[in-house]
Amino acid sequence: RTRFAFSSFHLMPKYLAVEFGASPSAIGWSAGVFGIASVLASVVVGIWIDRVSRRRMFAASAFLMAATSIGFALVDTMGPAVFVLRALQGVAFTMQMASFSTLVAELAPAARLGEAVGLAGSSMLIMNAVAPAIDEPLARAAGWPAAYLLAALAALVSAMLVLETGSK
């Protein structure tokens, strides 16, 4: 479900162009800010991944993704908020990938680790197709805020599920 939220933002270039008339340069900068924040966050996440609960880190990434999705539902202009939200999404993405990958390695039996990693990777790739296929018609019918609120809901459900699973 968190991957649904992240994958919803594959439509970001279209959103920025259609809603705000963003230039190709501004769209490129929004992608670049995401990448730079993700790389910088990887240093901190790498240090903390063994010091904090992986489930809590995953949940924190989902809560951060939900917050940024709500932020995009409220943004009404191409300005600094877009870049701040994209940077925060880069941080959330790094937290999610690190915690998800280590959880798979931690929970899968050693003899089936390759299969588990493959299934986890496949689930992410599938969401890269599913989320935009749902969000684009939703944005056309109800507006981009509806698509980004759906992303926020998916992220929140994911956070709750991972926290609930960890308590048992």
C-alpha atoms as one frame of an Amber mdcrd trajectory, in Angstrom:
protein
   0.000   0.000   0.000   2.854   2.387   0.662   4.191   1.506  -2.753   0.823
   2.542  -4.193   1.360   5.975  -2.651   4.878   6.291  -4.038   3.833   5.004
  -7.448   1.021   7.549  -7.579   3.694  10.194  -7.961   4.992   8.731 -11.216
   2.356  11.060 -12.659   4.090  14.082 -11.089   5.362  15.486 -14.412   1.845
  15.442 -15.838   0.393  16.948 -12.658   2.896  19.799 -12.636   2.476  20.485
 -16.350  -1.326  20.283 -16.406  -2.125  21.945 -13.090   0.568  24.600 -12.936
   1.893  24.923 -16.470   5.315  23.958 -15.109   8.231  24.162 -17.502  10.292
  21.088 -18.345  13.084  22.616 -16.249  10.837  22.975 -13.165   9.600  19.413
 -13.630  13.205  18.230 -13.864  14.120  20.117 -10.709  11.234  18.503  -8.830
  12.580  15.091  -9.826  16.133  16.106  -8.991  15.225  17.357  -5.520  13.645
  13.971  -4.818  16.802  12.161  -5.912  19.202  14.417  -4.029  17.174  14.124
  -0.817  17.021  10.359  -1.242  20.791  10.056  -1.626  21.489  12.342   1.341
  18.947  10.497   3.489  20.555   7.159   2.677  23.531   8.046   4.871  21.345
   8.650   7.934  19.005   5.762   7.169  21.990   3.436   6.741  23.253   4.389
  10.175  19.846   4.061  11.835  18.438   0.957  10.119  20.030  -1.378  12.692
  19.405   0.957  15.627  15.651   1.354  15.351  12.821  -1.032  14.689  12.509
  -1.715  10.975   8.731  -1.786  11.336   8.740   1.611  13.004  10.998   3.023
  10.291   8.683   1.601   7.643   5.669   3.086   9.443   7.441   6.444   9.777
   8.153   6.419   6.039   4.486   5.692   5.353   3.331   8.488   7.674   5.759
  10.890   5.972   4.495   9.786   2.566   0.906  10.326   3.717   1.786  13.827
   4.935   3.454  14.751   1.647   0.531  13.337  -0.327  -1.858  15.509   1.677
   0.514  18.410   1.068   0.251  17.877  -2.676  -3.541  17.728  -2.404  -3.365
  21.233  -0.892  -0.692  22.813  -3.125  -2.172  25.348  -5.506   0.871  26.765
  -7.261   4.247  25.733  -8.619   6.473  27.104  -5.895   8.791  26.199  -3.022
   6.218  23.871  -1.423   6.482  21.518  -4.411  10.234  21.200  -3.943  10.022
  20.767  -0.160   7.364  18.079  -0.536   9.410  16.287  -3.199  12.500  16.377
  -0.962  10.493  14.898   1.912   9.220  12.203  -0.438  12.835  11.373  -1.282
  13.547  10.894   2.422  10.403   8.779   2.853  11.330   6.669  -0.171  14.792
   5.905   1.205  13.367   4.992   4.606  10.762   2.762   2.991  13.168   0.948
   0.674  15.736   0.303   3.407  13.219  -0.901   5.964  11.253  -2.959   3.442
  14.373  -4.653   2.077  15.764  -5.460   5.504  12.389  -6.699   6.740  12.210
  -9.102   3.788  15.725 -10.348   4.548  14.925 -10.640   8.256  11.589 -12.431
   7.907  12.181 -14.768   4.963  13.644 -18.212   5.610  17.256 -18.316   4.368
  16.445 -21.081   1.895  13.748 -18.922   0.261  15.379 -15.489   0.512  15.884
 -15.166  -3.246  12.226 -15.959  -3.846  11.148 -13.465  -1.180  13.317 -10.702
  -2.634  11.944 -11.452  -6.104   8.338 -11.343  -4.925   8.948  -8.119  -3.013
  10.518  -6.526  -6.070   7.684  -7.737  -8.273   5.105  -6.239  -5.949   6.803
  -2.857  -6.275   6.936  -3.084 -10.066   3.283  -4.067 -10.245   2.319  -1.004
  -8.195   4.265   1.179 -10.639   1.638   0.159 -13.192  -1.447  -0.118 -10.982
  -1.276   3.210  -9.135  -1.047   5.463 -12.220  -3.749   3.396 -13.938  -6.080
   4.188 -11.022  -4.908   7.724 -10.292  -4.978   9.198 -13.778  -8.691   8.515
 -14.385  -9.440   9.578 -10.801  -7.587  12.870 -11.328  -9.471  13.420 -14.586
 -12.833  12.750 -12.942 -12.382  14.292  -9.483  -9.186  16.352  -9.653  -5.609
  15.782  -8.581  -6.329  16.356  -4.878  -8.530  13.240  -4.923  -5.705  11.162
  -6.406  -3.239  12.421  -3.820  -5.680  11.906  -0.957  -6.071   8.302  -2.134
  -2.269   7.994  -2.026  -2.303   9.374   1.527  -4.974   6.881   2.545  -2.970
   3.986   1.082   0.131   5.111   2.977  -1.792   5.438   6.256  -3.311   1.975
   5.877   0.160   0.601   5.202   1.562   2.244   8.340  -1.247   0.883  10.470
  -0.861  -2.625   9.051   2.877  -2.767   9.644   2.484  -1.449  13.195  -0.350
  -3.896  13.914   1.651  -6.802  12.510   4.612  -5.844  14.663   2.564  -5.901
  17.853   1.689  -9.582  17.516
